Amino acid sequence: MKFVTQEAVHSLPLSLFPLGEIAGFPVRPGLYEMNGATPLQNGVNFTVHTHYGTGCSLLLFRREEEEPYAVLPFPEEYKIGKVYSMIVFGLNIEEFEYAYSVDGPWDPARGLIFDRKKVLLDPYAKAVTGMREWGKNRTRSYHARVVRNSFDWGDMPQSSREMSELVIYELHVRGFTRHPSSGVQNPGTFAGLEEKIPYLKRLGVNAVELMPVFEFDETMGAREVDGRRLLDYWGYNTVSFFSPNTSYTAAVEYNREGQELKRLIKSLHANGIEVILDVVFNHTAEGNEKGPVFSFKGFDNRVYYMLTPDGYYYNFSGCGNTLNCNHPIVQQMIVECLRYWTVHYRVDGFRFDLASILGRNEDGSPMNNPPLLQRLAFDPVLGNVKLIAEAWDAGGLYQVGRFPAWKRWAEWNGKYRDCLRDFLKCGPWAAREAAMRITGSRDLYEGGYAGYNSCVNFLTCHDGFTLYDLYAYNRKHNEANGWNNTDGTDDNRSWNCGQEGDTCNEEINRLRLRMIRNACAVLMCSRGTPMFLAGDEFCNTQFGNNNPYCQDNEISWLDWGLLEKHQEMFEFFRFMIAFRMSHPAIRRSLPGAVCGLPAVKICGTEGEEQEIDENTSTMGILFSGYDREQGRDDVVYLVINTHWEDRSVSLPKIPRYMRWLLSCDTFGRSGRCCYEGQERPATGEHYVMKGRTAAVFTAEQGL
């Protein structure tokens, strides 16, 4: 058996290849290091591996047909180690789909469930067929198609922004533009999101975090509740890790590798917006022993999943199975997958769902130095992408502040969310911790990945209440999900401001809007990377549903009509984002301020450093330092009064040549909350903070 390099395959004429024949197709041994199906000049290279399997066949299908028109068993001489590889000549990639069948032992107690009758999707498939029409039930097995990469990225450089320089906007691709009010030509698609780039630029965010865009089957487990069809709307049950979701495309892309998604990413980059993908390597859509067998189970169930000693599935994901991430074979797949999205889609970062699972051993126990996490931290191709962990899982492992980082991993700071939710609704018991969280959670991240680069601060995300609902509901209202309101968390730390749900009470409505502004001001003035949920900037609601994973309807879709109704809220978010961007003292440690103020100071109502205790409901946070780019001191003072009564506060003492300017007051004095470009002097020694308000001051050299 002779072997040639990939370059040789592309350059040598077909007549020089030593060929065999299988099922009427000319073939030859393939390129063993190229996993998946790769189009070559004269054929297609198919490479696949199975550790415990004893035989493998390639299945070729005509488009949209269920029965294969050709079955090509891999000869033993086309196998090296556990890898099968074959080049098949004479194939037109526009005309066929492919899958595999794998033979091997059947011993479920040992995790071996091979069945050569099963049609298996290639774990390295770059595109999955029959998935483009959203909500259409599948009537056939999963097939893959061979795609060619013809997208021209030009010479666009990779982003060099630090985490601390980002403002992250989390969104669902379909839900962002699916509502008729979105006004786009291609609602619910990558193209529809691209149409909204001018809006994102106007808002001022510089990173979007896309909820899962890997191929998933939204009809899996579809059901009807009260006449409404419920689907797997969020998409956290992955079918194929290397394939973009074809139902998110406006145009048919049969053999063109994610062109629409790539155009979206290129356009976002051209407008200074990074792209972070929410990736789900903790489980797959194959479920537990009662779930389907369509890919990983059929290739190597014992390798890809964590199994109990008697062959059942560990369920640290809460979704039926748990991916065996630290098995060397699974490690390799995950690394290759992330490299693929980094190189071929130019993705800027990844947020890892239930990332603590990635640090569990094959028996489910937590590891001190998980090899997968270390490998991702030091992988050269991934060297500049952001790695963000949701540092907990459904098995009770909670690692916020303790996630293995190697100075590369950042974390969703769940402690920031919980503490600030408590404090902002007047929970004085949370005041001391709130001061720590606002100043960068130094108790968690000091000495980590530059501290402020390790921490993603958030109050809302897809999982839980929207920011509007946080101040409109005391309890979750998930009745529409069909589980008798038992799903979703009960730990919301919310406050309805006096009445559950929508109300005509104008006093309550004004209070709710003020609470939202407070949350925005504090988030944007906290050290770390701020993240918020799409629609929070114009009071989007999910009607009290804190777990709308199955709601492909008005519950989850953004209602863009609210943007006009709450234009002032949008402008406030826009102002606070721009304010954060213009004040580096908030985002990171600067050289010492010339005026002598400390880099960080936590103050009481007298403007002096004070010990914060469980009775504190009003406090100030000072950030200062010398801004070399502007050639001046940058001084910001955030004051928060969570009490329902007015409080008089003193501002910190500053040199005579400086003066305090009021940049925003969430109470909205004189009908305005923010003073962009025309900050108001804060006259007098004291400033009266209205009940339940926040204010932001800057100290600048006086005129």
Secondary structure, DSSP 8 states (H G I E B T S, - for coil): -----HHHHHHS-GGGS--EEETTEEEEE--TTS-EEEE-SSEEEEEEE-SS-SEEEEEEEETT-SS-SEEEE--GGGEETTEEEEEEES--TTSEEEEEEEE--EEGGGTEE--TTS-B--TT-S-BTT--STT----S---B---B-----TT-------GGG--EEEE-HHHHH-SGGG--SSTTSHHHHHHTHHHHHHHT--EEEE---EEE-TTTT-EEETTEEE---S--SEEEEEEE-GGG-SS--SSBTTHHHHHHHHHHHHTT-EEEEEE--S--TT-STTS--SSHHHHHHHHHB-B-TTS-B--TTSSS--B-TTSHHHHHHHHHHHHHHHHHS---EEEETTGGGGGB-TTS-B-SS-HHHHHHHH-STTTTSEEEE--B-TTS-B-TTTS--TTTEEEE-HHHHHHHHHHHTT-GGGHHHHHHHHTT-HHHHTTSSTTTTSEEEES--SSS--HHHHTT-SS---GGGTSTT-SS-S------TTSSS----HHHHHHHHHHHHHHHHHHHTSSSEEEEETTGGGT---TT-S--TT--STTTS--THHHHHTHHHHHHHHHHHHHHHT-HHHHS--S--TT---SEEEE-TTSSB----TT--EEEEEEEEEETTTTEEEEEEEEEE-SSS-EEEE-----TTEEEEEEEETT-GGG-SB-TT--EE--SSEEEE-TTEEEEEEEEE--
